[in-house]
Amino acid sequence: MANVAVKVVGRDRQFATATTVRELKQSVGVNDNFTAAVNGSPVENDFALEDDVFVTLAPPVKGG
């Protein structure tokens, strides 16, 4: 388990413990459609988290 800082767009920054991005999304209450970036680099849901990284989660962008 990794201790990470997480910012969900539209919410305050918080801290969480998770092994993967998918697990982190579940723990903060967002679905798998949210995009994730670790320290500014886009990552997939199965990305393994490490201690002291900063994760940003953003809702999917709709447009046309």
C-alpha positions in Angstrom: 0.0 0.0 0.0 1.2 3.5 -0.9 0.4 6.7 0.9 -0.5 9.3 -1.7 -1.8 12.8 -2.0 -4.9 13.0 -4.3 -6.7 15.8 -5.9 -10.1 15.1 -7.4 -11.1 18.0 -9.7 -13.7 20.0 -7.9 -12.7 18.8 -4.4 -10.1 19.6 -1.9 -6.8 17.8 -1.9 -6.8 14.7 0.4 -4.5 11.9 1.4 -5.3 8.2 0.8 -3.7 4.8 0.9 -4.0 2.5 -2.2 -2.0 0.0 -4.2 -3.2 0.9 -7.7 -5.0 3.8 -9.3 -8.2 1.8 -9.6 -8.1 1.1 -5.9 -7.5 4.8 -5.2 -10.5 5.8 -7.4 -12.7 3.4 -5.4 -11.4 4.7 -2.1 -12.2 8.4 -3.0 -15.5 7.5 -4.6 -15.0 8.1 -8.3 -15.6 5.7 -11.2 -13.1 4.2 -13.6 -14.0 6.7 -16.3 -12.1 9.4 -14.4 -8.6 10.0 -15.9 -5.6 9.8 -13.7 -2.2 11.5 -13.7 0.7 10.7 -11.3 3.0 13.6 -10.8 1.6 15.1 -14.0 2.0 12.1 -16.2 -1.1 10.2 -17.5 -1.5 6.6 -16.2 -3.9 3.7 -16.5 -6.1 2.2 -13.8 -3.7 -0.7 -13.2 -0.7 1.6 -12.5 1.0 0.7 -9.2 1.3 3.6 -6.8 4.3 4.4 -4.7 4.6 6.4 -1.5 4.6 10.2 -1.7 3.3 10.7 -5.2 0.6 13.2 -6.2 -2.4 11.8 -8.1 -4.9 14.0 -10.0 -8.2 12.5 -10.9 -10.5 14.3 -13.5 -13.9 13.4 -14.8 -14.1 12.5 -18.5 -14.4 15.4 -20.9 -17.6 15.5 -23.0 -17.6 17.4 -26.2 -18.3 17.3 -29.8 
